[in-house]
Amino acid sequence: MKSVLSICVVALSSLWAMSQDVSVAKIRASAKIIPVVDYSPICFESAIGKAFGSGDDRNCFFLTTDQKNGTELYWLNDYSEKGRFKLSKMSKSLPLSDSQTEILNTVDSVFIFNPCPDIRFEFIPRDIRYIGYRDGGQTRYMSTDRTFDSLSDFIVSEFGSVANFTSLYLEHFGNAFFSPGSGLYGFNSDRAAIDFLKHDYRFNAVCNRQAEETISLFIELLKKAVIVTPAQEARLTKLLADSYKAGDQITSDFLSGKSFEVFRPQTLRAVFSPDEYDLIQNAITENKARLAIAYWRISKTIGNSDANGAYLSDRDILKDISKRTF
């Protein structure tokens, strides 16, 4: 589960950057700033201009060139320590084409461009595909081997159409509402997060708890979304018992961040109307978000090593959280 909750991002980031005690002010005085600009439909051109402004609290790169060291690249980010920005010297060049790299090195106002920011808002250098730059008051955009004079031309080339991009962008940020960073499904205390895990049917299945208990918790969730009659509950209990999935595969899927279902969706369709089914799916989606956030919160209190400094695997952490929960 750590892999989907950003712990892996820190590890990946460390492959690209070497920690250096370098003053941001010192670097900024002699370096070219290369900001990272995420697309937003609100005042986007203005956002590009502001990205080149001063400030030590934004994700950006600095490019320095001198006779002694040649060209060096630094990365200012807060991914290893949230909220605290650090400057690191890059150990690898950015994954850009030769034509993109030439623009990066020779044009003054260049920026890294993210059409669809990661919903975790955790950018890492290896994800870079596009750049943009200012040229005589005009903004141009570059893919691997093409330059575009307008954002719309770039979007049509890379995404097929503006409509396709708009649909993808809206879906992308729709999913962001269910991410830990949204603030919509958080917990005020570790105790509240543990209590949620204890009464969550998916976490019970991940921990291979008894089917009867897991089914009961699932039905309680359904009752929060729709009215469940005694007859429906009796029928549903039998159908769910026949379709209950637990065991190592669900545990593995959970820890690797893969999607999984404890019960077959067609089981619900057999009992509820289409409108009721839609309401239930909304409740399940929100419940999944709460599970991810609760698990992430408790896993942070455990860390990556035990009291003796030994590394804790994903399964070790799950075992620890399970002991705290049940």
Backbone bond lengths (Angstrom), bond angles and torsions (degrees), N, CA, C in turn:
res aa  C-N    CA-C-N  psi(-1)  N-CA   C-N-CA  omega(-1)  CA-C   N-CA-C  phi
1 M - - - 1.464 - - 1.522 110.95 -
2 K 1.320 116.64 -27.35 1.453 118.63 178.30 1.522 111.09 -57.95
3 S 1.359 116.06 -33.69 1.447 119.09 -175.87 1.503 112.57 -62.51
4 V 1.330 118.27 -28.81 1.457 120.64 -179.70 1.512 111.56 -97.04
5 L 1.260 118.28 -0.31 1.462 121.26 -177.75 1.514 111.57 -118.32
6 S 1.324 114.54 28.48 1.465 122.84 165.74 1.514 116.16 83.87
7 I 1.335 119.66 -4.92 1.466 118.31 177.60 1.522 109.90 -63.16
8 C 1.355 115.02 -36.69 1.457 119.10 179.45 1.522 111.44 -66.04
9 V 1.322 117.46 -27.06 1.454 120.47 -178.81 1.517 110.60 -63.08
10 V 1.325 116.03 -41.15 1.462 120.09 178.69 1.519 110.18 -62.65
11 A 1.342 116.48 -42.12 1.460 120.34 179.85 1.520 110.96 -64.25
12 L 1.330 117.24 -44.50 1.451 120.93 178.96 1.521 110.95 -63.86
13 S 1.315 115.79 -39.74 1.456 119.85 -179.51 1.519 110.97 -61.97
14 S 1.332 116.02 -36.88 1.459 119.76 -176.99 1.520 111.96 -67.34
15 L 1.343 117.58 -21.79 1.451 120.57 177.62 1.527 111.35 -70.52
16 W 1.322 115.63 -22.02 1.457 120.58 -176.40 1.523 112.85 -100.58
17 A 1.309 117.77 -17.32 1.460 119.21 -173.40 1.514 111.14 -130.83
18 M 1.325 115.81 143.39 1.455 122.15 174.27 1.519 107.43 -111.13
19 S 1.326 116.89 128.57 1.464 120.24 -177.15 1.521 110.38 -63.05
20 Q 1.308 115.13 132.44 1.461 121.09 179.21 1.522 109.27 -136.14
21 D 1.319 117.25 140.00 1.459 120.88 173.93 1.529 107.99 -86.87
22 V 1.309 115.46 77.80 1.453 121.53 -177.33 1.516 108.77 -118.20
23 S 1.308 116.82 135.10 1.453 121.44 179.48 1.524 110.14 -73.79
24 V 1.336 115.86 129.27 1.458 120.18 177.19 1.521 109.95 -62.19
25 A 1.327 116.47 -42.21 1.460 120.62 -179.29 1.527 111.38 -61.23
26 K 1.337 116.50 -39.82 1.461 120.85 -179.54 1.519 110.78 -66.47
27 I 1.326 116.07 -44.09 1.462 120.30 179.22 1.524 110.44 -66.19
28 R 1.332 116.21 -45.15 1.461 120.71 -176.91 1.538 111.52 -59.10
29 A 1.326 116.20 -33.36 1.464 120.03 -176.29 1.521 112.44 -64.80
30 S 1.337 116.87 -27.71 1.466 119.34 -174.78 1.527 113.63 -123.40
31 A 1.333 117.27 2.00 1.462 120.30 -174.16 1.524 111.88 -112.76
32 K 1.311 115.13 161.38 1.464 121.69 173.27 1.522 108.48 -91.26
33 I 1.332 116.60 127.41 1.457 120.09 179.00 1.526 109.49 -83.35
34 I 1.344 115.69 135.93 1.465 122.27 176.80 1.524 106.57 -124.35
35 P 1.321 118.19 91.25 1.468 120.05 -176.26 1.519 112.42 -73.31
36 V 1.322 115.33 158.80 1.463 122.31 172.38 1.524 106.75 -99.00
37 V 1.321 116.99 119.82 1.462 122.16 -175.91 1.526 109.81 -113.97
38 D 1.326 116.44 117.10 1.463 122.26 174.78 1.522 109.20 -87.79
39 Y 1.327 116.05 138.38 1.463 118.16 178.96 1.524 110.72 -68.31
40 S 1.318 115.60 138.69 1.458 123.17 172.00 1.518 107.43 -142.16
41 P 1.328 118.39 136.83 1.466 119.76 179.31 1.527 113.10 -72.74
42 I 1.316 117.37 -3.95 1.465 121.74 -178.40 1.529 109.60 -101.31
43 C 1.324 115.82 109.68 1.473 121.88 175.53 1.527 111.85 51.20
44 F 1.327 117.06 51.32 1.454 120.38 -173.95 1.526 112.39 -65.03
45 E 1.326 117.94 -45.46 1.466 120.15 -179.48 1.525 111.04 -59.98
46 S 1.322 116.00 -39.00 1.463 120.10 177.75 1.524 110.75 -64.52
47 A 1.333 116.46 -37.79 1.469 121.01 179.74 1.520 111.29 -64.03
48 I 1.333 116.81 -35.18 1.466 119.81 177.84 1.524 110.02 -62.99
49 G 1.323 116.61 -46.87 1.460 120.20 179.60 1.509 112.76 -61.09
50 K 1.331 116.65 -42.43 1.463 120.72 -179.08 1.526 111.85 -67.28
51 A 1.333 117.01 -27.07 1.468 120.56 -177.70 1.520 112.25 -63.82
52 F 1.329 117.14 -23.58 1.462 120.52 -179.67 1.524 112.29 -88.11
53 G 1.327 117.47 0.35 1.453 121.08 -179.38 1.512 112.27 -73.40
54 S 1.314 115.82 176.96 1.462 121.15 -179.80 1.517 110.20 -77.01
55 G 1.309 115.04 168.24 1.461 120.46 -179.64 1.514 110.33 135.75
56 D 1.315 116.02 140.32 1.461 120.85 -178.06 1.522 111.31 -107.97
57 D 1.329 116.79 22.56 1.458 120.16 -176.11 1.528 111.29 -129.56
58 R 1.320 115.40 44.44 1.456 119.42 178.47 1.523 109.56 -141.72
59 N 1.315 116.21 151.63 1.452 122.19 179.58 1.527 108.79 -77.48
60 C 1.333 116.51 116.21 1.462 119.51 -178.64 1.527 109.83 -159.39
61 F 1.326 114.74 171.71 1.455 121.70 175.97 1.527 108.89 -117.44
62 F 1.340 115.31 155.97 1.456 121.54 174.04 1.523 108.03 -125.51
63 L 1.313 116.36 131.83 1.460 121.97 179.83 1.521 108.84 -111.81
64 T 1.332 115.90 121.11 1.468 120.49 179.07 1.523 109.73 -115.50
65 T 1.309 115.82 148.72 1.466 121.29 178.40 1.523 109.07 -140.98
66 D 1.342 115.98 125.24 1.465 119.80 173.66 1.523 108.87 -149.62
67 Q 1.326 116.67 168.63 1.460 121.29 -175.67 1.522 112.15 -67.88
68 K 1.324 117.37 -32.55 1.462 120.92 -175.76 1.525 112.05 -74.78
69 N 1.339 116.62 -49.69 1.465 120.36 -173.37 1.524 114.15 -104.92
70 G 1.324 116.89 -6.88 1.450 119.36 -176.95 1.528 110.17 72.26
71 T 1.322 116.48 -143.76 1.466 121.55 -179.67 1.523 110.22 -93.05
72 E 1.328 116.30 128.41 1.462 121.66 178.11 1.524 109.41 -130.18
73 L 1.328 114.80 145.44 1.458 120.47 -177.38 1.522 109.45 -119.41
74 Y 1.335 116.45 132.98 1.462 122.74 178.12 1.525 109.17 -120.24
75 W 1.320 115.26 150.55 1.468 121.19 -177.97 1.529 109.33 -123.97
76 L 1.322 116.48 122.56 1.461 122.47 176.29 1.523 108.23 -100.32
77 N 1.337 117.02 118.37 1.467 120.17 -176.95 1.523 110.26 -156.47
78 D 1.333 115.49 169.06 1.474 120.32 179.08 1.521 111.55 -125.61
79 Y 1.345 117.51 29.80 1.457 119.54 -173.77 1.521 113.88 -79.89
80 S 1.310 118.33 -24.19 1.461 119.27 175.91 1.519 111.19 -83.77
81 E 1.334 116.43 -29.41 1.464 121.27 178.66 1.525 107.94 -136.19
82 K 1.326 116.48 98.43 1.452 121.42 -174.26 1.532 111.83 -55.47
83 G 1.328 115.02 128.22 1.453 120.22 177.52 1.519 114.14 87.11
84 R 1.327 117.49 -11.33 1.468 120.96 -179.95 1.526 108.56 -119.75
85 F 1.302 115.97 107.60 1.457 120.75 -175.60 1.524 111.05 -79.27
86 K 1.348 114.81 139.02 1.451 121.51 178.82 1.521 108.88 -131.08
87 L 1.299 115.62 149.01 1.455 121.73 178.88 1.521 109.03 -102.43
88 S 1.325 116.97 126.74 1.459 121.76 -178.55 1.524 110.15 -127.82
89 K 1.305 115.58 142.58 1.459 120.49 175.21 1.516 109.12 -80.34
90 M 1.319 117.10 131.38 1.455 121.37 -177.98 1.523 110.85 -73.69
91 S 1.333 115.25 134.07 1.459 120.03 178.18 1.521 111.82 -92.47
92 K 1.341 116.42 -11.90 1.461 121.50 178.35 1.520 108.95 -132.34
93 S 1.320 115.07 155.00 1.458 118.76 174.00 1.522 109.07 -75.94
94 L 1.314 116.92 160.82 1.456 120.71 179.99 1.531 110.02 -71.41
95 P 1.338 117.61 148.62 1.476 121.44 -176.54 1.527 112.04 -77.40
96 L 1.325 115.97 64.74 1.457 121.76 -178.15 1.523 110.61 -113.81
97 S 1.320 116.31 158.51 1.459 121.29 176.40 1.529 109.42 -73.24
98 D 1.323 116.36 168.99 1.465 120.34 -179.93 1.525 111.12 -61.33
99 S 1.334 116.72 -40.57 1.466 119.55 -179.29 1.522 111.34 -68.37
100 Q 1.329 117.17 -37.49 1.463 120.22 176.27 1.523 110.98 -66.51
101 T 1.328 116.21 -41.59 1.464 120.92 -179.62 1.522 111.19 -63.65
102 E 1.323 116.53 -37.97 1.467 120.15 178.22 1.528 110.79 -62.27
103 I 1.334 116.35 -43.76 1.468 120.20 177.35 1.523 110.15 -63.59
104 L 1.328 116.23 -41.51 1.464 121.15 -179.64 1.523 110.95 -58.54
105 N 1.327 116.12 -39.55 1.461 120.88 -175.08 1.530 113.60 -84.07
106 T 1.326 117.47 -22.77 1.468 119.09 -170.67 1.529 115.19 -113.27
107 V 1.321 117.89 -21.34 1.466 120.77 -177.84 1.526 109.39 -98.27
108 D 1.314 116.93 139.71 1.466 121.07 -175.32 1.530 113.16 -69.61
109 S 1.318 117.84 -55.28 1.475 121.21 -172.40 1.524 110.98 -96.91
110 V 1.336 115.71 78.74 1.467 122.32 -179.82 1.519 109.10 -111.15
111 F 1.331 116.51 143.81 1.463 120.07 176.43 1.522 110.58 -139.23
112 I 1.324 115.44 150.95 1.461 121.82 171.78 1.524 107.07 -78.83
113 F 1.327 117.39 132.03 1.461 120.95 -173.98 1.525 111.15 -114.31
114 N 1.332 115.61 126.00 1.465 122.58 175.34 1.528 109.28 -113.01
115 P 1.322 119.30 103.21 1.470 119.93 177.51 1.524 112.47 -62.68
116 C 1.335 116.08 -41.49 1.471 121.42 178.73 1.521 108.74 -126.80
117 P 1.315 118.81 96.94 1.467 120.80 -179.41 1.520 111.59 -59.89
118 D 1.319 116.07 150.34 1.456 121.16 175.24 1.518 108.84 -60.29
119 I 1.354 117.43 134.68 1.466 119.55 -176.96 1.520 111.80 -65.76
120 R 1.331 117.18 -17.62 1.463 119.21 173.96 1.524 110.43 -81.82
121 F 1.339 115.17 -7.38 1.456 121.26 -176.25 1.525 109.68 55.73
122 E 1.340 114.57 42.97 1.458 120.19 -179.88 1.524 108.70 -128.13
123 F 1.303 115.06 86.44 1.454 123.36 -179.03 1.526 109.70 -79.16
124 I 1.332 116.50 137.13 1.457 120.76 173.94 1.529 108.36 -129.12
125 P 1.329 117.72 149.60 1.462 121.07 -172.36 1.522 115.05 -56.26
126 R 1.310 118.31 -35.14 1.464 118.93 -175.71 1.535 112.22 -65.80
127 D 1.342 117.61 -15.25 1.459 121.55 -179.52 1.523 113.12 -84.23
128 I 1.306 118.13 -5.37 1.461 120.86 -175.49 1.530 110.88 -66.39
129 R 1.333 115.95 129.94 1.465 121.51 176.66 1.526 112.37 -128.91
130 Y 1.325 115.94 -28.94 1.461 119.46 -171.69 1.529 111.51 -127.49
131 I 1.328 114.88 152.19 1.455 120.64 171.53 1.531 108.60 -133.08
132 G 1.315 114.97 164.49 1.456 121.33 173.17 1.511 108.26 -136.94
133 Y 1.318 116.95 163.19 1.458 119.36 177.49 1.523 110.23 -156.78
134 R 1.327 114.46 153.47 1.456 121.45 177.33 1.530 109.18 -89.27
135 D 1.323 115.92 133.31 1.460 120.97 -178.62 1.525 108.58 -139.43
136 G 1.346 116.23 100.99 1.450 120.09 179.22 1.511 114.50 59.95
137 G 1.318 116.54 38.63 1.456 120.47 179.54 1.513 114.09 87.34
138 Q 1.323 117.37 -5.11 1.463 121.79 179.19 1.523 109.66 -110.00
139 T 1.325 116.28 142.83 1.464 120.70 177.47 1.519 109.47 -97.10
140 R 1.318 116.55 127.37 1.461 122.21 177.51 1.527 108.64 -114.54
141 Y 1.330 115.87 156.77 1.460 122.02 -176.85 1.524 109.13 -128.45
142 M 1.335 115.43 144.06 1.463 119.90 -177.35 1.518 111.12 -127.94
143 S 1.339 115.55 130.29 1.457 121.40 165.68 1.524 105.99 -92.43
144 T 1.309 118.12 -159.94 1.466 120.38 -176.74 1.523 112.45 -57.97
145 D 1.327 117.32 -44.42 1.462 119.49 -173.68 1.528 114.22 -135.96
146 R 1.340 117.35 13.23 1.461 120.14 -178.89 1.522 111.02 -132.39
147 T 1.322 115.07 146.37 1.458 121.67 176.18 1.524 109.00 -114.74
148 F 1.329 116.39 137.24 1.463 121.54 -176.25 1.528 109.38 -121.29
149 D 1.333 114.96 137.31 1.460 120.43 -177.91 1.519 113.33 -82.72
150 S 1.329 117.42 -9.39 1.468 120.23 179.26 1.517 109.65 -145.24
151 L 1.320 115.53 156.11 1.462 120.59 178.18 1.517 110.84 -64.05
152 S 1.325 117.70 -38.82 1.464 120.15 -178.64 1.521 111.48 -64.29
153 D 1.340 118.10 -40.13 1.468 120.25 177.05 1.527 110.68 -63.04
154 F 1.318 115.85 -41.52 1.469 120.51 177.37 1.526 110.87 -60.98
155 I 1.330 116.96 -46.56 1.461 121.86 -177.79 1.521 110.98 -62.80
156 V 1.334 117.48 -44.50 1.466 121.21 -179.67 1.526 110.48 -62.28
157 S 1.329 116.89 -40.87 1.464 120.80 -179.67 1.524 112.29 -66.83
158 E 1.331 116.84 -43.19 1.464 120.79 -173.42 1.524 113.58 -87.42
159 F 1.335 118.22 -26.21 1.466 120.85 -174.50 1.529 113.71 -121.76
160 G 1.327 116.95 0.35 1.460 119.93 176.92 1.512 113.80 94.53
161 S 1.308 117.08 -41.29 1.462 122.52 178.24 1.517 109.06 -167.59
162 V 1.327 115.36 162.87 1.462 119.82 175.76 1.521 109.93 -64.36
163 A 1.345 116.75 -36.48 1.470 120.81 179.15 1.524 110.95 -62.92
164 N 1.333 116.88 -41.55 1.471 120.26 177.96 1.527 110.76 -61.75
165 F 1.332 115.67 -44.99 1.459 119.86 -179.80 1.522 111.18 -63.66
166 T 1.334 116.54 -43.90 1.462 120.51 -179.99 1.520 110.86 -59.79
167 S 1.338 116.10 -43.57 1.465 120.47 179.23 1.522 111.00 -62.85
168 L 1.341 116.37 -44.46 1.464 120.91 179.30 1.520 110.89 -64.09
169 Y 1.324 116.65 -42.55 1.464 121.63 -178.62 1.525 110.84 -63.42
170 L 1.346 116.84 -44.27 1.461 120.62 179.92 1.527 111.11 -66.32
171 E 1.334 116.51 -39.97 1.467 119.75 176.84 1.523 110.31 -64.07
172 H 1.311 114.92 -41.27 1.462 122.09 -179.57 1.527 111.21 -57.90
173 F 1.322 116.30 -48.89 1.456 119.55 -178.21 1.519 112.21 -81.88
174 G 1.330 117.36 -19.50 1.458 118.93 170.52 1.515 110.14 -64.17
175 N 1.343 115.91 -41.18 1.465 120.22 177.25 1.523 111.58 -66.33
176 A 1.330 116.13 -29.12 1.469 119.75 -178.28 1.521 112.40 -63.95
177 F 1.331 117.14 -25.14 1.462 119.55 178.30 1.529 111.67 -62.85
178 F 1.340 116.47 -22.00 1.459 120.42 -177.92 1.528 112.39 -101.95
179 S 1.322 116.94 11.67 1.459 121.01 179.73 1.526 110.18 -92.94
180 P 1.344 117.88 160.94 1.464 120.43 179.91 1.522 113.68 -56.40
181 G 1.328 117.00 -31.23 1.451 119.35 -177.00 1.515 115.41 -75.67
182 S 1.331 117.96 -8.79 1.466 119.92 -176.80 1.522 112.52 -70.92
183 G 1.325 117.50 -27.21 1.457 121.50 -177.86 1.516 114.10 78.97
184 L 1.336 117.66 1.28 1.464 120.89 -174.94 1.524 113.34 -86.41
185 Y 1.317 117.40 -22.92 1.464 119.74 -173.79 1.526 111.80 -127.46
186 G 1.320 116.35 33.28 1.448 120.36 -177.56 1.519 113.51 -83.92
187 F 1.322 115.08 177.52 1.466 123.04 -179.70 1.523 108.59 -127.63
188 N 1.324 115.82 142.72 1.458 120.67 -176.96 1.521 113.37 -81.72
189 S 1.334 116.44 -13.66 1.462 119.57 -178.30 1.518 109.59 -154.65
190 D 1.343 115.49 161.25 1.459 120.19 175.40 1.523 110.48 -64.14
191 R 1.317 116.40 -36.01 1.467 120.13 179.82 1.530 110.80 -61.28
192 A 1.329 116.50 -41.53 1.465 120.29 178.89 1.523 110.77 -65.13
193 A 1.330 116.93 -38.04 1.462 120.57 178.24 1.526 110.82 -66.46
194 I 1.325 117.17 -42.90 1.464 121.60 177.68 1.526 110.46 -62.43
195 D 1.320 116.55 -42.09 1.465 120.47 179.53 1.524 110.63 -62.30
196 F 1.324 116.74 -38.49 1.462 119.24 177.05 1.524 110.51 -63.26
197 L 1.337 116.86 -47.29 1.463 120.53 -179.68 1.523 111.24 -58.01
198 K 1.308 116.48 -40.15 1.464 121.30 -178.61 1.519 111.47 -61.30
199 H 1.323 117.03 -34.01 1.460 121.10 -175.23 1.531 112.74 -107.62
200 D 1.318 116.38 15.60 1.461 120.08 178.93 1.524 110.24 -97.92
201 Y 1.320 116.46 125.62 1.467 120.15 -175.81 1.524 111.77 -65.25
202 R 1.337 118.22 -35.16 1.462 120.11 -178.92 1.527 111.06 -68.50
203 F 1.328 117.25 -42.39 1.457 119.11 179.33 1.525 110.46 -67.59
204 N 1.323 117.51 -35.02 1.461 120.47 175.04 1.525 111.01 -61.44
205 A 1.328 116.63 -40.09 1.464 120.20 177.92 1.521 111.18 -67.91
206 V 1.337 117.01 -40.59 1.461 121.49 178.07 1.524 110.58 -59.43
207 C 1.333 116.33 -37.52 1.468 121.71 179.96 1.525 112.04 -88.00
208 N 1.349 116.02 8.48 1.469 122.30 175.35 1.523 112.40 58.91
209 R 1.324 115.99 44.27 1.461 121.23 177.60 1.527 110.10 -77.52
210 Q 1.317 115.88 171.58 1.459 121.21 -177.27 1.526 111.31 -61.19
211 A 1.336 115.79 143.57 1.464 121.27 -178.02 1.521 111.75 -60.94
212 E 1.328 117.20 -42.42 1.468 120.38 -176.98 1.527 111.20 -58.81
213 E 1.321 116.22 -43.44 1.463 120.51 -178.99 1.526 111.13 -67.55
214 T 1.330 116.27 -42.21 1.461 120.64 -179.62 1.520 111.27 -65.41
215 I 1.321 117.06 -42.06 1.468 121.56 178.83 1.521 110.49 -63.19
216 S 1.317 116.59 -42.91 1.461 120.87 179.26 1.526 111.24 -60.51
217 L 1.323 117.08 -42.12 1.466 121.12 178.96 1.527 110.98 -66.15
218 F 1.326 116.05 -37.40 1.460 120.02 179.28 1.528 111.06 -65.56
219 I 1.297 116.55 -43.10 1.463 120.27 179.32 1.528 110.64 -64.88
220 E 1.323 117.25 -36.48 1.464 119.81 176.55 1.533 111.04 -62.26
221 L 1.323 116.53 -36.56 1.463 120.00 176.12 1.528 110.54 -65.14
222 L 1.335 116.19 -42.52 1.466 120.13 179.87 1.526 111.27 -61.32
223 K 1.317 115.99 -37.49 1.469 120.35 -178.61 1.524 112.49 -65.99
224 K 1.319 116.55 -20.74 1.462 119.75 176.31 1.528 111.45 -77.36
225 A 1.343 115.43 -17.98 1.464 120.02 -177.23 1.524 112.84 -102.39
226 V 1.340 116.90 -37.41 1.471 121.36 -177.21 1.526 109.54 -141.14
227 I 1.317 115.58 166.88 1.466 120.85 173.95 1.526 108.31 -81.09
228 V 1.310 116.23 125.33 1.465 121.85 179.26 1.523 107.94 -111.87
229 T 1.318 116.83 115.22 1.463 120.74 -179.86 1.520 109.70 -75.71
230 P 1.341 118.05 159.82 1.465 120.45 176.94 1.524 112.24 -55.93
231 A 1.337 116.88 -39.10 1.465 119.91 179.73 1.528 110.90 -65.70
232 Q 1.328 116.27 -42.28 1.468 119.98 177.57 1.522 111.17 -63.85
233 E 1.319 116.69 -41.14 1.459 120.26 -179.12 1.520 111.26 -63.67
234 A 1.337 116.53 -41.25 1.467 120.18 179.67 1.527 110.76 -64.11
235 R 1.340 115.57 -45.52 1.464 119.48 179.68 1.516 111.06 -66.02
236 L 1.317 115.33 -42.48 1.456 120.36 -178.56 1.521 111.50 -64.00
237 T 1.309 116.98 -40.63 1.469 120.91 179.92 1.519 110.82 -58.76
238 K 1.328 116.48 -42.19 1.470 120.54 179.54 1.528 111.08 -67.34
239 L 1.333 116.35 -45.57 1.461 119.80 -179.40 1.526 111.92 -65.07
240 L 1.324 116.47 -39.57 1.461 120.04 179.98 1.519 111.73 -66.77
241 A 1.322 116.23 -36.28 1.467 120.00 178.22 1.523 110.80 -62.22
242 D 1.330 115.99 -34.36 1.467 120.23 -179.71 1.529 112.23 -76.07
243 S 1.344 116.59 -23.00 1.469 119.29 -175.19 1.526 113.19 -110.92
244 Y 1.324 117.62 6.31 1.463 120.90 -175.91 1.519 111.11 -64.30
245 K 1.325 115.13 130.07 1.459 121.18 178.50 1.523 109.18 -117.91
246 A 1.284 116.17 123.64 1.463 120.99 174.37 1.518 106.87 -142.39
247 G 1.299 117.13 -174.15 1.446 119.53 177.42 1.510 113.29 107.61
248 D 1.331 115.68 -171.06 1.456 121.60 -169.62 1.526 113.34 -66.27
249 Q 1.349 117.50 -31.54 1.462 118.98 -177.59 1.519 111.48 -65.36
250 I 1.328 116.59 -43.32 1.465 119.67 177.58 1.526 110.32 -64.23
251 T 1.322 116.37 -41.03 1.469 119.97 177.98 1.522 110.78 -60.18
252 S 1.334 116.34 -45.03 1.466 120.78 179.79 1.523 111.47 -64.15
253 D 1.328 116.27 -42.68 1.468 120.18 179.21 1.528 110.82 -62.15
254 F 1.321 116.14 -42.33 1.464 120.98 179.77 1.524 110.84 -61.78
255 L 1.314 117.16 -47.49 1.461 121.23 -176.40 1.526 112.40 -68.90
256 S 1.323 117.09 -28.18 1.464 120.29 -179.96 1.521 112.64 -91.17
257 G 1.339 116.08 -1.48 1.457 119.64 178.40 1.509 114.69 82.12
258 K 1.333 117.55 11.72 1.461 120.65 179.24 1.528 110.49 -79.57
259 S 1.322 114.49 153.89 1.462 119.74 176.52 1.527 109.51 -73.23
260 F 1.311 116.66 141.57 1.463 120.42 176.48 1.517 109.11 -150.68
261 E 1.326 116.14 156.31 1.457 122.22 177.15 1.520 109.13 -123.86
262 V 1.309 115.79 135.19 1.464 120.86 178.33 1.524 110.35 -78.95
263 F 1.333 115.77 -35.69 1.461 121.65 179.69 1.527 109.64 -126.84
264 R 1.319 117.11 147.53 1.456 121.55 -179.92 1.533 110.46 -67.06
265 P 1.332 118.37 132.29 1.471 121.02 -179.70 1.522 113.33 -58.17
266 Q 1.352 117.04 -33.49 1.467 119.45 -178.78 1.525 112.36 -64.59
267 T 1.331 116.53 -20.45 1.463 119.61 176.23 1.523 110.38 -63.81
268 L 1.310 116.55 -41.67 1.461 120.75 178.39 1.523 111.21 -69.59
269 R 1.316 116.94 -37.40 1.469 120.50 179.53 1.522 111.48 -63.79
270 A 1.325 115.98 -27.79 1.464 119.85 -178.62 1.525 112.13 -75.10
271 V 1.322 116.84 -15.85 1.470 120.51 -174.68 1.526 112.29 -112.50
272 F 1.329 116.88 -32.82 1.462 119.88 -172.73 1.528 111.83 -114.66
273 S 1.328 115.24 158.99 1.464 121.44 177.79 1.527 109.68 -73.11
274 P 1.347 118.05 164.22 1.470 119.96 178.15 1.529 113.11 -56.34
275 D 1.329 117.18 -41.43 1.471 119.63 178.96 1.525 111.35 -65.08
276 E 1.329 116.28 -42.16 1.465 120.16 177.83 1.528 110.38 -64.54
277 Y 1.323 116.04 -39.56 1.466 120.57 179.82 1.532 110.55 -60.84
278 D 1.332 116.62 -42.24 1.468 120.13 178.91 1.529 111.21 -62.41
279 L 1.322 117.24 -42.18 1.467 120.92 178.20 1.528 110.84 -63.25
280 I 1.324 115.56 -40.02 1.467 120.38 179.11 1.529 110.43 -64.84
281 Q 1.327 116.88 -42.24 1.463 120.10 179.82 1.527 111.46 -62.92
282 N 1.322 116.60 -36.88 1.468 119.61 175.92 1.527 110.83 -62.43
283 A 1.332 116.07 -42.18 1.468 120.40 179.36 1.523 110.85 -65.06
284 I 1.331 116.49 -39.94 1.467 120.86 179.39 1.529 110.38 -65.59
285 T 1.335 116.96 -41.71 1.467 121.04 179.44 1.524 111.30 -61.55
286 E 1.330 116.71 -44.99 1.462 120.03 177.96 1.525 110.81 -65.13
287 N 1.322 116.24 -36.29 1.460 120.48 179.64 1.526 110.97 -65.38
288 K 1.335 116.55 -38.31 1.462 120.61 176.97 1.529 110.41 -61.35
289 A 1.332 115.87 -40.88 1.468 119.93 179.00 1.522 110.71 -62.57
290 R 1.315 116.55 -43.42 1.470 119.99 180.00 1.531 111.01 -64.81
291 L 1.330 116.66 -38.22 1.464 119.94 178.59 1.526 110.24 -61.62
292 A 1.330 116.67 -48.01 1.465 120.09 -179.10 1.522 111.31 -59.46
293 I 1.323 116.42 -41.77 1.464 120.59 -177.05 1.525 111.19 -72.69
294 A 1.338 116.95 -40.78 1.467 120.25 178.52 1.526 110.51 -63.07
295 Y 1.321 116.25 -45.39 1.469 120.15 -179.02 1.528 110.57 -64.79
296 W 1.329 115.96 -42.29 1.463 120.67 179.05 1.526 110.68 -61.20
297 R 1.327 116.85 -41.91 1.467 120.39 -178.55 1.528 110.75 -62.51
298 I 1.319 117.04 -46.62 1.465 119.60 -177.66 1.521 111.21 -71.69
299 S 1.328 117.53 -37.10 1.465 119.48 179.54 1.525 111.04 -63.38
300 K 1.331 117.74 -30.46 1.469 120.65 177.50 1.521 111.30 -64.50
301 T 1.339 117.07 -32.71 1.464 119.61 -179.50 1.525 111.40 -73.10
302 I 1.323 116.44 -19.16 1.470 121.08 -179.14 1.520 111.13 -88.68
303 G 1.327 116.43 -41.56 1.455 120.54 -179.16 1.513 112.35 83.32
304 N 1.332 115.68 -165.17 1.462 121.63 -176.50 1.523 113.97 -104.68
305 S 1.337 117.61 -0.47 1.463 119.85 -179.20 1.518 110.08 -144.47
306 D 1.335 115.68 156.74 1.458 119.76 -179.80 1.529 110.34 -86.53
307 A 1.340 115.84 -171.98 1.466 120.67 -176.52 1.524 112.60 -62.88
308 N 1.331 116.63 -23.25 1.462 121.04 -179.64 1.522 112.76 -94.83
309 G 1.325 116.31 2.43 1.455 119.92 179.18 1.512 114.50 88.70
310 A 1.341 117.15 2.25 1.463 120.39 -179.86 1.530 110.21 -74.31
311 Y 1.321 116.15 141.55 1.466 121.43 -178.31 1.520 110.65 -66.10
312 L 1.333 115.75 137.37 1.459 121.69 176.82 1.519 109.64 -103.38
313 S 1.323 116.16 124.79 1.460 120.41 176.95 1.525 109.84 -77.61
314 D 1.324 116.68 171.45 1.466 120.42 176.41 1.520 111.10 -57.11
315 R 1.326 116.30 -41.23 1.470 119.84 -179.63 1.523 111.76 -69.46
316 D 1.317 116.99 -33.18 1.470 119.79 175.56 1.530 110.35 -62.29
317 I 1.317 115.62 -43.56 1.468 120.19 -179.68 1.518 110.65 -66.58
318 L 1.336 116.91 -41.85 1.463 120.24 177.06 1.526 110.73 -60.34
319 K 1.319 116.84 -42.28 1.463 120.98 179.13 1.526 110.86 -61.73
320 D 1.320 116.25 -41.84 1.467 121.00 178.83 1.528 110.60 -63.65
321 I 1.329 116.76 -46.46 1.464 120.28 -179.57 1.520 110.82 -65.08
322 S 1.316 117.00 -37.57 1.465 120.77 178.04 1.527 111.00 -61.90
323 K 1.337 116.65 -40.94 1.468 120.49 178.04 1.524 111.05 -63.98
324 R 1.313 116.89 -37.93 1.464 120.34 179.34 1.529 111.58 -70.42
325 T 1.319 115.54 -25.55 1.467 120.63 -172.27 1.519 113.09 -89.38
326 F 1.338 116.14 -44.97 1.478 119.38 -171.88 1.535 111.38 -107.46
